[in-house]
C-alpha cells in the first residue's frame, strides 16, 4: 500500500457529496465562529481569524454534526456551538504546537508564530481555550462540561508526553500510541460524543460514537505521521521530514528502527553533519521502503479505520452511517 494513486482519488470523490451535504452547516459554523471570536483587542481577532481561516477542512465539527444526525439530529444552535468549541480547542493546539516546534509554515503558508511571534501565539491560544470554555459553560450541560474538561486534560497529557519522548529513539509503539491517543484521538472522540449528547443519544450510542471517533483519530494521526515521509509536500502543506528533523519518533520510524541493522540504526539516530543533512531524509525513506515501514504504518492506520467502522455496527445501516464510514476511509487516504 502506498499513499496517493487511485485509493486517494476514490476517497476524495467519496467525500465530495458529504462536503456538499454539510456545506450549509459548515458555512453557518464559520459565521458563528467569526462572531464569537470578536474581541475588543484587535490583535486577538487578527491572529485567531488568521489561524481559524488557514485552510483546515473542519473535520472535527463535521464529525460532530454527522454524529448528531446519526442519532436523529440535534438542535442547530447546539451543533454550531459544539462545532465552535472543538474548532477553538483544535486551533489553540495548533498555535501552541507551532511555538513548541518552532514552525515557520502551517498548511503551506506562514505560521502565525512566524508572523506575530511566540508570545502572541501562546496568549491567543490561551484565549481560544478560554473562549471554548465559555461556550461550554453557556450550554449549561454538566455532561458536556465534563467531556470538555476531560478532553482538555487528555490533550495536555499527550502534548507533554510527546515532549518527554522527543528524540527518544527507544520509544515503544505502545507509548507512541498513548501519545497520539491523547494528543489527537481524544478530541475527535469528544467531537463525536458531543454530537450524540446534543442529539439526545442513549449512553450506549454515545459510547459507540466515542469509540468510533477515537479510532478515526488514531487512523488520522498514524496516516499523517506517515505522510510526513512520503506525501507531496505541496499537498501536505509543510516540508517533508519535519518530524525527523524535530526529533519526533513516529510509527514508520519506529518500525524502521526495529528492523534495520545496527549500522543503519546508528546512521538514523546520529545527528547529521551539515553537509549530509539534506540527504538524511532521502536515505531514511529509502530504508523505510526497503523494510516495509511505510506499508506497515499505513496498514496500521487502515486497521484503526476498520475498528472505527466496526464500532458503528451498533447502529442500523443508513446514509448517515455510510457517510461516517467514508470519513473513516478519507482520514487514511486524504491529501493532507
DAWO-V556557 format. One record per pair of residues at least 12 apart in sequence whose ideal C-beta (glycine too) atoms are under 10 Angstrom apart, sorted by the first residue. I is the first residue (numbers start at 0). J is the second residue. D is the distance in whole Angstrom. If there is no record, write none. Layout:
I/J/D
I/J/D
This chain:
0/293/8
0/294/5
0/295/9
0/296/10
0/297/5
0/298/6
0/300/9
0/301/7
0/331/9
0/332/10
1/229/7
1/288/9
1/293/7
1/294/8
1/297/8
2/222/8
2/225/7
2/226/6
2/228/9
2/229/5
2/230/6
2/231/9
2/234/10
2/235/10
2/293/8
2/297/7
2/331/9
2/332/8
2/333/10
2/334/9
3/226/10
3/229/8
3/230/8
3/231/7
3/234/9
3/332/8
3/334/8
4/332/9
5/332/10
6/297/10
6/328/9
6/331/9
6/332/5
7/230/10
7/234/9
7/329/10
7/331/9
7/332/5
7/333/8
7/334/6
8/332/9
8/334/9
9/328/8
9/329/10
9/332/8
10/325/8
10/326/10
10/327/10
10/328/5
10/329/5
10/330/9
10/331/7
10/332/4
10/333/7
10/334/9
11/329/7
11/332/8
11/333/7
11/334/7
12/325/10
13/321/10
13/322/9
13/324/9
13/325/5
13/326/9
13/328/7
13/329/7
13/332/9
14/56/9
14/58/10
14/61/10
14/322/9
14/325/6
14/326/7
14/328/9
14/329/5
14/330/10
14/332/10
14/333/8
15/325/10
16/318/10
16/322/8
16/325/9
17/61/8
17/65/8
17/318/10
17/321/10
17/322/5
17/323/9
17/325/6
17/326/7
17/329/8
18/56/8
18/57/10
18/61/8
20/61/10
20/64/10
20/65/9
20/68/9
20/318/9
20/319/10
20/322/8
21/57/9
21/60/9
21/61/6
21/64/6
21/65/7
21/68/9
21/322/9
24/57/10
24/60/8
24/61/8
24/63/10
24/64/5
24/65/10
24/67/10
24/68/10
24/75/8
24/78/7
24/79/8
24/82/8
25/56/9
25/57/6
25/60/7
25/61/7
25/64/8
25/79/10
25/82/8
27/75/8
27/76/10
27/78/9
27/79/6
27/82/9
28/57/7
28/60/6
28/61/9
28/63/10
28/64/8
28/78/8
28/79/6
28/80/10
28/81/10
28/82/5
28/83/7
28/86/7
29/51/8
29/52/8
29/57/8
29/60/10
29/82/10
29/83/10
29/86/9
30/79/9
31/60/10
31/76/9
31/79/5
31/80/8
31/82/8
31/83/6
31/86/10
31/134/10
32/47/9
32/48/9
32/51/6
32/52/9
32/57/9
32/60/9
32/79/9
32/82/8
32/83/5
32/86/6
32/87/8
32/90/9
32/130/10
33/47/10
33/48/7
33/51/8
33/52/9
34/83/10
35/47/10
35/79/9
35/80/9
35/83/6
35/84/10
35/87/8
35/130/7
35/131/10
35/133/9
35/134/7
36/48/7
36/51/7
36/83/9
36/87/8
36/90/9
36/123/10
36/126/9
36/127/8
36/130/7
38/123/9
38/126/7
38/130/9
40/122/10
40/123/9
40/126/9
42/115/8
42/119/7
42/122/9
42/123/8
43/119/9
43/122/8
43/123/6
43/126/6
43/127/9
43/130/10
44/123/9
45/111/9
45/114/9
45/115/8
45/119/9
45/123/9
46/94/8
46/111/5
46/112/10
46/114/8
46/115/6
46/119/6
46/120/7
46/122/9
46/123/4
46/124/9
46/126/9
46/127/9
47/87/9
47/90/7
47/91/9
47/94/9
47/111/9
47/123/6
47/124/9
47/126/7
47/127/6
47/130/8
49/94/10
49/105/10
49/108/9
49/109/9
49/110/10
49/111/6
49/114/7
49/115/8
49/123/9
50/89/10
50/90/5
50/91/9
50/93/6
50/94/6
50/97/9
50/105/8
50/106/10
50/110/9
50/111/5
50/120/8
50/123/8
50/124/9
50/127/8
51/83/10
51/86/7
51/87/8
51/89/9
51/90/5
51/93/9
51/127/8
52/90/10
53/90/9
53/93/8
53/105/6
53/106/5
53/107/9
53/108/7
53/109/10
53/110/9
53/111/8
53/236/9
54/105/9
54/106/5
54/107/7
54/108/8
54/236/7
54/335/9
55/86/8
55/89/8
55/90/8
55/93/8
55/105/9
55/106/7
55/236/10
55/335/9
56/329/9
56/333/8
56/335/8
57/82/8
57/85/9
57/86/6
57/89/9
58/85/10
58/86/10
58/89/9
58/187/8
58/190/9
58/215/9
58/216/10
58/219/8
58/326/7
58/329/8
58/330/7
58/333/9
59/81/10
59/82/8
59/84/9
59/85/4
59/86/6
59/88/8
59/89/6
59/186/6
59/187/6
59/189/9
59/190/4
59/191/9
59/193/9
59/212/9
59/216/9
60/78/8
60/79/8
60/81/8
60/82/3
60/83/8
60/84/9
60/85/6
60/86/6
60/89/9
60/190/7
60/193/10
60/194/9
61/82/8
61/85/10
61/190/9
61/194/10
61/322/10
61/326/7
62/82/9
62/85/8
62/186/10
62/187/6
62/188/9
62/189/10
62/190/5
62/191/5
62/193/9
62/194/7
62/208/9
62/211/9
62/212/6
62/215/7
62/216/9
62/323/8
62/326/7
62/327/10
62/330/10
63/77/10
63/78/7
63/79/10
63/81/5
63/82/5
63/83/10
63/84/9
63/85/6
63/86/9
63/187/10
63/189/9
63/190/4
63/191/7
63/192/9
63/193/5
63/194/4
63/195/9
63/196/10
63/197/8
63/198/10
63/208/10
63/212/9
64/78/5
64/79/9
64/81/8
64/82/7
64/190/9
64/193/10
64/194/6
64/197/10
64/198/10
65/190/10
65/191/8
65/194/7
65/208/10
65/319/6
65/320/9
65/322/6
65/323/6
65/325/10
65/326/7
66/78/10
66/81/10
66/190/7
66/191/4
66/192/8
66/193/8
66/194/3
66/195/6
66/196/9
66/197/9
66/198/7
66/200/8
66/204/9
66/205/9
66/207/10
66/208/5
66/209/10
66/211/8
66/212/8
66/319/9
66/323/8
67/81/8
67/82/10
67/191/9
67/193/8
67/194/4
67/195/7
67/196/9
67/197/6
67/198/4
67/199/9
67/200/8
67/208/10
67/319/9
68/194/8
68/198/8
68/317/9
68/318/9
68/319/5
68/320/10
68/322/8
68/323/9
69/191/9
69/194/8
69/195/8
69/198/8
69/200/8
69/204/8
69/207/9
69/208/8
69/211/9
69/311/8
69/314/6
69/315/10
69/317/7
69/318/10
69/319/4
69/320/6
69/322/9
69/323/7
70/194/7
70/195/5
70/196/9
70/197/9
70/198/4
70/199/7
70/200/4
70/201/8
70/204/6
70/205/8
70/207/10
70/208/8
70/314/8
70/319/9
71/195/10
71/198/6
71/199/7
71/200/8
71/204/10
71/319/10
72/194/10
72/197/9
72/198/6
72/199/9
72/319/10
73/193/9
73/194/7
73/195/9
73/196/8
73/197/4
73/198/4
73/199/7
73/200/9
74/197/6
74/198/9
74/199/9
75/197/10
76/138/10
76/197/9
77/138/7
77/140/9
77/143/9
77/193/9
77/194/9
77/196/9
77/197/4
77/198/9
78/193/9
78/194/7
78/197/6
78/198/8
79/134/10
79/197/10
80/131/10
80/134/5
80/135/8
80/137/7
80/138/6
80/143/9
80/193/10
80/197/8
81/134/8
81/135/9
81/138/8
81/143/8
81/146/10
81/147/10
81/189/9
81/190/8
81/193/5
81/194/7
81/196/8
81/197/6
82/190/8
82/193/9
82/194/9
83/130/8
83/131/8
83/134/6
84/130/9
84/131/5
84/132/9
84/133/10
84/134/5
84/135/6
84/138/9
84/143/8
84/146/10
84/147/7
84/150/10
84/189/9
84/190/9
84/193/7
85/131/8
85/147/9
85/150/9
85/186/6
85/187/9
85/189/7
85/190/5
85/191/10
85/193/7
85/194/10
86/127/9
86/131/9
86/190/9
87/124/10
87/126/9
87/127/5
87/128/7
87/129/9
87/130/5
87/131/4
87/132/9
87/133/10
87/134/7
87/135/10
88/124/10
88/127/7
88/128/7
88/130/9
88/131/5
88/132/9
88/135/10
88/147/8
88/150/7
88/151/7
88/154/7
88/186/6
88/189/8
88/190/9
89/127/9
89/131/9
89/154/9
89/183/10
89/186/6
89/187/9
89/190/9
90/111/10
90/123/9
90/124/8
90/127/6
90/128/10
90/130/10
90/131/9
91/120/10
91/121/10
91/123/8
91/124/4
91/125/7
91/126/8
91/127/4
91/128/5
91/129/9
91/130/9
91/131/7
91/151/9
91/154/9
92/124/7
92/127/9
92/128/9
92/151/10
92/154/6
92/155/9
92/157/10
92/158/7
92/182/8
92/183/9
92/186/8
93/105/7
93/106/9
93/110/9
93/111/8
93/120/9
93/124/8
93/127/9
94/110/9
94/111/6
94/112/7
94/115/10
94/117/10
94/119/9
94/120/4
94/121/7
94/122/9
94/123/6
94/124/4
94/125/9
94/126/9
94/127/7
94/128/10
95/112/10
95/117/10
95/120/7
95/121/7
95/123/10
95/124/5
95/125/9
95/127/10
95/128/9
95/154/10
95/155/10
95/158/7
96/110/10
96/112/10
96/120/10
96/124/9
96/158/8
96/161/10
96/182/9
97/110/5
97/111/7
97/112/5
97/113/8
97/117/9
97/120/6
97/124/9
98/110/9
98/111/9
98/112/6
98/116/9
98/117/5
98/118/9
98/119/10
98/120/5
98/121/6
98/124/8
99/112/10
99/117/9
99/121/10
99/158/8
99/161/9
99/162/7
99/165/9
99/245/9
100/112/9
100/237/10
100/241/8
100/242/9
100/244/10
100/245/6
100/247/9
101/113/9
101/117/9
101/245/8
102/120/10
102/237/8
102/238/10
102/241/8
102/245/9
103/237/9
103/238/9
104/236/7
104/237/6
104/238/7
104/241/9
105/236/7
105/237/7
106/235/9
106/236/4
106/237/8
106/335/7
107/232/9
107/233/7
107/234/9
107/235/8
107/236/4
107/237/7
107/335/9
108/236/8
110/237/9
111/123/7
111/124/9
128/151/7
128/154/10
128/155/10
131/147/7
131/151/8
132/144/9
132/147/7
132/148/9
132/151/8
134/147/9
135/147/5
135/148/9
135/151/10
135/193/10
138/193/10
138/196/10
138/197/9
140/193/10
140/196/7
140/197/8
142/192/9
142/193/9
142/196/6
142/205/9
143/189/10
143/192/9
143/193/7
143/196/6
143/197/8
146/188/9
146/189/6
146/190/10
146/192/6
146/193/6
146/196/7
146/205/9
146/209/9
147/189/7
147/193/8
149/185/8
149/189/8
150/181/9
150/185/5
150/186/6
150/187/10
150/188/8
150/189/4
150/190/9
150/192/9
150/193/9
151/185/9
151/186/9
151/189/9
152/181/9
152/185/9
153/180/8
153/181/5
153/182/8
153/184/9
153/185/4
153/186/8
153/188/9
153/189/9
154/181/6
154/182/6
154/183/8
154/184/10
154/185/6
154/186/6
154/189/9
155/181/8
155/182/9
156/177/9
156/178/9
156/180/10
156/181/5
156/182/8
156/185/9
157/177/8
157/178/5
157/179/7
157/180/7
157/181/3
157/182/3
157/183/7
157/184/9
157/185/7
157/186/10
158/178/9
158/181/8
158/182/6
159/178/9
159/181/9
159/182/9
160/174/8
160/175/10
160/177/7
160/178/5
160/179/10
160/180/10
160/181/7
160/182/8
161/174/10
161/175/9
161/177/10
161/178/5
161/179/8
161/181/9
161/182/6
161/247/7
161/248/10
161/249/10
162/178/10
163/178/9
164/177/10
164/178/7
164/246/9
164/247/9
164/248/7
165/245/7
165/246/5
165/247/7
165/248/8
166/245/9
166/246/4
166/247/9
166/248/8
166/268/9
166/270/10
167/246/8
167/247/10
167/248/6
168/246/9
168/248/6
168/252/8
168/253/9
168/256/6
168/264/8
168/267/8
168/268/5
169/248/9
169/253/10
169/256/9
169/268/10
170/247/10
170/248/5
170/249/9
170/252/9
170/253/6
170/256/9
171/248/10
171/253/8
171/257/10
172/250/7
172/253/6
172/254/8
172/257/8
172/299/9
174/248/10
174/253/10
175/220/10
175/221/9
175/224/9
175/247/10
175/248/7
175/249/7
175/250/6
175/252/9
175/253/6
176/217/7
176/220/9
176/221/9
176/250/8
176/299/9
176/303/10
178/220/9
178/247/9
178/248/10
178/249/9
179/216/8
179/217/6
179/219/9
179/220/4
179/221/7
179/223/9
179/224/8
179/249/8
179/250/9
180/213/7
180/214/10
180/216/8
180/217/6
180/220/9
181/216/10
182/216/9
182/220/7
183/213/10
183/215/10
183/216/5
183/217/8
183/219/6
183/220/4
183/221/9
183/223/8
183/224/10
184/212/7
184/213/5
184/214/8
184/215/8
184/216/3
184/217/5
184/218/9
184/219/8
184/220/7
184/221/10
184/303/9
185/209/10
185/212/9
185/213/7
185/216/7
186/212/8
186/213/10
186/216/7
187/209/10
187/211/9
187/212/4
187/213/7
187/214/9
187/215/5
187/216/4
187/217/9
187/218/10
187/219/7
187/220/9
187/307/10
187/326/10
187/330/9
188/208/8
188/209/5
188/210/8
188/211/8
188/212/4
188/213/4
188/214/9
188/215/8
188/216/6
188/217/10
189/208/10
189/209/8
189/212/7
189/213/9
189/216/10
190/208/9
190/209/10
190/212/6
190/215/9
190/216/9
191/205/9
191/207/9
191/208/4
191/209/6
191/210/9
191/211/6
191/212/3
191/213/8
191/215/8
191/216/9
191/307/10
191/310/10
191/323/9
192/204/10
192/205/5
192/206/8
192/207/9
192/208/5
192/209/5
192/210/9
192/211/9
192/212/7
192/213/9
193/205/9
193/208/9
193/209/10
193/212/9
194/208/7
194/212/9
195/207/8
195/208/5
195/209/8
195/211/10
195/212/10
196/208/9
200/314/10
203/313/7
204/313/7
204/314/7
206/310/9
206/313/9
207/310/5
207/311/7
207/312/9
207/313/5
207/314/7
208/310/8
208/311/8
208/313/9
208/314/9
208/323/9
209/310/9
210/306/8
210/307/8
210/309/9
210/310/4
210/311/9
210/313/9
211/306/9
211/307/5
211/308/8
211/309/9
211/310/4
211/311/6
211/313/9
211/314/9
211/320/10
211/323/7
211/324/10
211/326/9
211/327/8
212/307/8
212/310/9
212/323/10
212/326/10
212/327/10
213/303/9
213/306/9
213/307/8
213/310/9
214/302/9
214/303/5
214/304/7
214/305/8
214/306/4
214/307/4
214/308/9
214/309/9
214/310/7
214/327/8
214/330/10
215/303/8
215/304/7
215/306/9
215/307/5
215/308/9
215/310/9
215/323/8
215/326/7
215/327/5
215/328/10
215/329/9
215/330/6
215/331/9
216/303/8
216/307/9
216/330/8
217/299/9
217/300/8
217/302/9
217/303/4
217/304/9
217/306/8
217/307/8
217/330/10
218/297/10
218/299/8
218/300/5
218/301/7
218/302/8
218/303/4
218/304/4
218/305/9
218/306/8
218/307/7
218/327/7
218/328/9
218/329/10
218/330/5
218/331/5
219/300/8
219/303/8
219/304/9
219/307/10
219/326/10
219/327/9
219/329/9
219/330/4
219/331/8
219/333/8
220/249/9
220/250/9
220/300/8
220/303/9
220/330/9
221/249/8
221/250/6
221/251/9
221/296/6
221/297/8
221/298/10
221/299/5
221/300/4
221/301/9
221/302/9
221/303/7
221/304/10
221/330/10
221/331/8
222/250/10
222/296/8
222/297/7
222/299/9
222/300/4
222/301/9
222/303/9
222/304/9
222/329/10
222/330/6
222/331/5
222/332/8
222/333/7
223/235/9
223/242/9
223/249/9
223/300/9
223/330/9
223/331/10
223/333/9
223/335/9
224/242/6
224/247/8
224/248/10
224/249/4
224/250/6
224/251/7
224/252/9
224/253/10
224/296/7
224/300/9
225/242/10
225/249/8
225/250/7
225/251/5
225/252/10
225/287/9
225/292/9
225/293/6
225/294/9
225/295/9
225/296/4
225/297/6
225/299/9
225/300/7
225/331/9
226/239/9
226/251/10
226/293/10
226/296/10
226/297/9
226/300/10
226/333/9
226/334/9
226/335/8
227/239/6
227/240/7
227/241/6
227/242/5
227/243/8
227/244/10
227/247/9
227/249/7
227/251/8
227/252/10
227/280/10
228/240/7
228/242/8
228/243/8
228/249/9
228/251/6
228/252/8
228/255/10
228/280/8
228/283/7
228/284/5
228/287/6
228/288/10
228/292/8
228/293/7
228/296/9
229/251/8
229/284/7
229/287/8
229/288/9
229/293/6
229/296/10
229/297/9
230/333/10
230/334/8
230/335/8
231/334/8
231/335/9
233/334/10
233/335/9
234/333/9
234/334/5
234/335/5
235/334/8
235/335/5
236/334/10
236/335/5
237/335/9
238/280/9
239/280/6
239/281/10
239/284/8
240/276/10
240/277/10
240/279/8
240/280/4
240/281/9
240/283/8
240/284/8
241/280/10
243/267/9
243/271/10
243/279/7
243/280/6
243/283/6
243/284/9
244/271/10
244/276/9
244/279/8
244/280/8
246/270/10
248/268/10
249/296/8
250/292/8
250/293/10
250/295/8
250/296/4
250/297/9
250/299/6
250/300/8
251/283/9
251/284/9
251/287/6
251/290/10
251/291/10
251/292/5
251/293/6
251/294/9
251/295/7
251/296/4
251/297/9
251/299/10
252/267/8
252/268/10
252/283/7
252/286/10
252/287/8
252/292/7
252/296/9
253/292/8
253/295/9
253/296/9
254/287/8
254/290/7
254/291/8
254/292/4
254/293/9
254/294/9
254/295/5
254/296/6
254/299/9
255/267/7
255/283/7
255/284/10
255/286/6
255/287/5
255/288/10
255/289/9
255/290/6
255/291/9
255/292/4
255/293/9
255/295/9
255/296/10
256/268/8
256/286/10
256/290/10
256/292/9
257/290/9
257/292/9
257/295/10
258/286/9
258/287/10
258/289/9
258/290/5
258/291/8
258/292/7
258/295/9
259/283/10
259/286/6
259/287/9
259/289/9
259/290/6
259/292/9
260/286/10
260/290/10
263/282/9
263/283/9
263/286/6
263/289/9
263/290/9
264/286/10
266/279/9
266/282/7
266/283/9
266/286/8
267/279/8
267/282/8
267/283/6
267/286/7
297/331/7
297/332/9
298/331/10
299/331/10
300/330/8
300/331/5
300/332/9
301/327/10
301/328/9
301/331/6
301/332/9
302/331/10
303/327/9
303/330/9
303/331/8
304/324/9
304/326/9
304/327/4
304/328/6
304/329/9
304/330/7
304/331/5
304/332/9
305/327/8
305/328/10
305/331/10
306/327/9
307/323/8
307/324/8
307/326/9
307/327/4
307/328/10
307/330/9
308/320/9
308/321/10
308/323/8
308/324/5
308/325/10
308/326/10
308/327/5
308/328/8
309/327/10
310/323/10
310/327/10
311/323/6
311/324/7
311/327/9
